[in-house]
């Protein structure tokens, strides 16, 4: 999931909010590009992958992933569309990985 996110960032090259609107972010970032959010990608992928491997207790994880996603906007390093795209990318890549691990079955 993270590799896919980094690949999209290299193609899209969307600047972070601080570079466009002069917003002072509350945290430092490793890169200059914001789309998609790699934190959101990883958080969503972790939730989906965990759910595919161990469905017990899965209901506890989405709120944690959502908090991670919201925090990226609150600290001023991502736009809402960065986070939404990152979460979707993470969920899709984890779902594809789970299906591959299950021999193509998508019921996991």
C-alpha positions in Angstrom: 0.0 0.0 0.0 2.8 2.4 0.9 4.6 1.7 -2.3 1.5 2.5 -4.3 1.0 5.7 -2.4 4.6 6.8 -3.0 4.2 6.0 -6.7 1.0 8.1 -7.0 2.8 11.0 -5.1 5.6 11.0 -7.7 3.1 11.2 -10.6 0.6 13.7 -9.1 3.1 16.0 -7.2 0.5 18.0 -5.4 2.1 20.5 -3.1 1.2 20.5 0.6 -1.2 23.1 2.0 1.7 25.1 3.6 3.3 25.5 0.1 0.1 26.9 -1.4 -1.7 28.8 1.4 1.1 29.8 3.7 -0.3 27.6 6.5 2.2 26.8 9.1 2.0 23.0 9.7 2.2 21.7 13.3 4.5 18.9 12.3 7.4 18.4 9.8 7.0 16.1 6.9 9.5 14.0 5.0 8.3 15.1 1.6 6.8 18.0 -0.3 3.9 16.2 -1.9 0.6 15.6 -0.3 -1.6 13.5 -2.6 -2.4 10.9 -1.5 -1.8 10.8 2.3 0.6 7.9 3.0 -0.5 7.9 6.6 -4.1 7.4 5.6 -3.1 4.7 3.0 -1.2 2.8 5.7 -3.9 3.1 8.3 -6.7 1.9 6.0 -4.5 -0.9 4.7 -3.8 -2.0 8.2 -7.5 -2.1 9.2 -8.5 -4.0 6.0 -5.6 -6.5 6.3 -6.2 -7.1 9.9 -9.9 -7.7 9.2 -9.0 -10.2 6.5 -6.6 -12.1 8.7 -8.4 -11.9 12.0 -12.0 -10.7 12.0 -12.4 -10.8 15.8 -12.1 -7.3 17.2 -12.0 -5.6 13.9 -14.7 -3.1 14.9 -12.2 -1.4 17.2 -9.8 -0.5 14.4 -11.7 1.9 12.1 -12.0 4.6 14.7 -8.3 4.6 15.1 -7.7 4.8 11.4 -10.2 7.6 11.1 -8.4 9.5 13.9 -5.1 9.1 12.0 -6.8 10.4 8.9 -8.3 13.5 10.6 -5.1 14.3 12.4 -3.3 14.7 9.1 -5.7 17.5 8.2 -5.7 19.1 11.7 -1.9 19.4 11.7 -2.0 21.1 8.3 -0.2 18.7 6.1 -3.0 17.3 4.0 -6.2 18.3 2.2 -9.4 16.2 2.8 -9.0 14.8 -0.8 -5.5 13.6 0.1 -6.8 11.7 3.1 -9.8 10.3 1.3 -7.7 9.1 -1.7 -5.1 7.6 0.6 -7.7 5.7 2.6 -9.3 4.3 -0.5 -5.9 3.4 -2.0 -4.9 1.6 1.2 -8.2 -0.3 1.5 -8.1 -1.4 -2.2 -4.5 -2.6 -2.0 -5.0 -4.5 1.2 -8.2 -6.0 -0.2 -6.3 -7.1 -3.3 -3.5 -8.5 -1.2 -5.9 -10.4 1.0 -7.6 -11.9 -2.1 -4.3 -12.9 -3.5 -3.3 -14.6 -0.3 -6.6 -16.5 -0.3 -6.2 -17.8 -3.8 -8.4 -15.2 -5.4 -11.3 -15.4 -2.9 -12.7 -12.1 -1.9 -14.8 -13.3 1.0 -12.0 -12.9 3.5 
